[in-house]
Amino acid sequence: MKILIIKLFVVFIRVLYAFMKLRKTENKIVWLSRQSNEKSEDMKMLSEEISKLSPETKQVFRLCRLENESGLSVSYIFFILRDMWEIASAKIAVTDTYSIPVSCLNHKDSLTVFQIWHALGAVKKFSLQSAGKAQGRDLGVAKAMSMHKNYDFVIAPSEKTAEFYCEAFGCTKDKIIIASLPRVDVISDGKSRYEEFVELNPQYKNKKLIAYFPTFRDNDFLYIKKLFDAFKNNEEYALIVSPHPATKVMDQYSFNGKFSTYDLAKLSDGIISDYSATAIECSLLNKPLWFYVPDYEKYKTEKGLNIEIKDEFSDACFEKEKDLLNAVHNGFYDFDNLKRFSDKFIENKGTDNTEKLASIIYNQL
């Protein structure tokens, strides 16, 4: 029944869109996301750079975080209709997530669609890679929703990552463009907000700071609690927890001030992750990077991994909190291996990635 309703909905919006496409095409870029209600750092930096290259180009932002993906609310359906209205007269559409109007509709030949995924790579399998798995989408629903159709270009940070993206987005290699997202410029700019952080959070003064960036998964709060408790009474190190936006955690892990993932990574002495693509991004900082994966085999079976982190980081991957804490304390870290990993998954580094990617998009105008 659910698939039938989806199919009827898709037919409805396709018929409606056929009339919307009668609108004249404008010199316009439409930015779309279900990841957040606000511009991501990548979108903000790219749109500002494109404004410099082409001040006359209209830029429209259609951003709405979908909290419950099990069903579409009436308000969200109206939001989709407005997306369709804007796309119908645009030259370029840029999305950093799966977009219903982008993938389900039949567009004008004059429209160019970019997929700039909201992470710099993928440790875990996602989208079409995980469809049909325990923690992935239903295959019937994915097919009915035309998941990840209609992309003209997919931005990937490396040739190795391009292999994963071709599977996840169901695209061919010729659609891949190797380029880094603007966030690489932010991560690599050498700026730190350490003094501001410890002034607002004096409990962290005189301690070495370890930032923990867990991915979102069922009962992730249990893993957060276990690791937090392991560091709680440590005299030398303090753990800063920065959970996934979808994770529901208690206030005991909060801190004062508004600091992004990259702010925390840059002001910390070391980083702990798991299956999050944040691990790839933080490899740029050349700081100790450890992995806390107490559910490794279960996660690998139910979700699937693109990167076998136990193979990539044999000396820095732990299932037990005690073993991880001992590794943090012993002071040894294989930075040569970290660089090898970083080079493998991020080919374009430096601080000019915003200009490069903005030019790629601008050239399609």
Salt bridges, closest charged atoms under 4 A:
GLU26 OE2 - ARG23 NH2 3.67
GLU26 OE2 - LYS28 NZ 3.82
GLU26 OE1 - LYS58 NZ 3.97
ASP42 OD2 - ARG183 NH2 2.53
GLU49 OE1 - LYS52 NZ 3.78
GLU67 OE2 - ARG65 NE 3.49
GLU69 OE1 - ARG34 NH2 3.65
GLU69 OE1 - ARG137 NH2 2.14
ASP83 OD1 - ARG62 NE 2.75
GLU86 OE1 - LYS28 NZ 2.87
GLU86 OE2 - ARG82 NH2 3.09
GLU159 OE1 - LYS173 NZ 3.18
GLU163 OE1 - LYS160 NZ 3.35
ASP189 OD1 - LYS266 NZ 2.85
GLU196 OE2 - ARG193 NH2 2.80
ASP229 OD2 - LYS225 NZ 2.77
ASP229 OD1 - LYS232 NZ 3.52
GLU236 OE2 - LYS208 NZ 3.18
GLU236 OE1 - HIS329 ND1 3.44
ASP263 OD2 - ARG193 NH1 2.69
ASP274 OD2 - ARG217 NH1 3.15
GLU281 OE2 - ARG183 NH1 2.73
ASP295 OD2 - ARG217 NE 2.89
GLU302 OE1 - LYS298 NZ 3.21
GLU308 OE2 - LYS300 NZ 3.09
GLU312 OE1 - ARG340 NH2 2.72
GLU312 OE2 - LYS344 NZ 2.76
GLU319 OE2 - LYS310 NZ 2.44
ASP343 OD2 - LYS339 NZ 2.69
ASP343 OD1 - LYS349 NZ 2.59
ASP352 OD2 - LYS356 NZ 3.65
